[in-house]
Amino acid sequence: MLYVGAAGTGKTTNVKDYFSTLDKDKTIYASINFNSYTDSKAMQVVIESQVDKRSGIHFGPPLGKILIYFMDDLNMPYLDKYGTQSPICLVRQIIDYGLVYDRDHLEEKKKLQDIMFSACMNPKSGSFIVDLRLTRHMTLVACLTAEKEILSTIYFQILDNHLKSFDKANAELARKIIDATMTVFLAVATAPQFAPTAKKFHYQFNLRDFSKIIENVCLAQAGHYRG
């Protein structure tokens, strides 16, 4: 599975929420966070650290279990002069041939068994194209930003439930706080002067910013406020 979407659309959260529901007696997972410095050697170290030797050249998780590697920010590794990304080529090699080569003795193969891969990527950062020889093996799922009405409903339920412990005057502020936050958030996110540029690359306003505001409001304690 490959989840594709802009920052703040819940790609990583959805995957990790799914992992938390798995039967730990049958499935285990390992997360690998890609960045511009990730290369095939670092990737192989992480992969091999999660498997044990079974017999001969065969490696894998404990018998009876499936190991799922989750690759976060798949498209972040630096493109070399040939236009390839070495860690992605290594993953493609594992999926195609089920093996890696020993780094110290290149003639020695290591067969990997009972492993799977899932990933997510933001098409607005890193490289804009990932090797098709890898993505052909994956089912692509687009993660879109929820619409205004959906966001309003979700966060209202969260905040309204938190404010129920407050006095009546404060408990009735949930809808007004959500509407005001939504108005400011949409105004900033769509304003031309707040669009990201080469100098202001940190101007990235997404669902995470909205979530942090509501999260911090939910830190308020009823005993410290009164209407």
PESULRA-V670468 format. One record per pair of residues at least 12 apart in sequence whose ideal C-beta (glycine too) atoms are under 6 Angstrom apart, sorted by sequence separation. I is the first residue (numbers start at 1). J is the second residue. If there is no record, write none. Layout:
# PESULRA-V670468
<<I/J> <I/J>>
This chain:
# PESULRA-V670468
<<99/111> <98/111> <32/46> <98/112> <160/174> <159/174> <189/205> <188/205> <94/112> <156/174> <30/50> <156/178> <155/178> <185/210> <152/178> <152/182> <181/213> <28/61> <28/65> <26/65> <27/66> <28/67> <29/68> <30/69> <31/70> <32/71> <33/72> <34/73> <38/77> <36/76> <29/70> <35/76> <92/133> <34/76> <36/78> <92/134> <95/137> <34/77> <88/131> <43/87> <74/119> <40/86> <75/121> <88/134> <39/86> <40/87> <43/90> <74/121> <66/114> <67/115> <68/116> <69/117> <70/118> <71/119> <79/127> <38/87> <40/90> <76/126> <59/110> <75/126> <57/109> <75/127> <57/110> <58/111> <59/112> <60/113> <61/114> <57/111> <60/114> <15/70> <58/113> <75/130> <159/214> <170/225> <44/100> <162/218> <166/222> <165/222> <170/227> <169/227> <155/214> <167/226> <12/72> <167/227> <12/120> <11/120> <7/122> <1/118> <2/119> <3/120> <4/121> <6/124> <4/123> <11/143> <9/143> <2/138> <4/140> <9/145> <1/139> <2/140> <3/141> <4/142> <5/143> <3/143> <8/206> <7/206> <8/207> <8/208>>
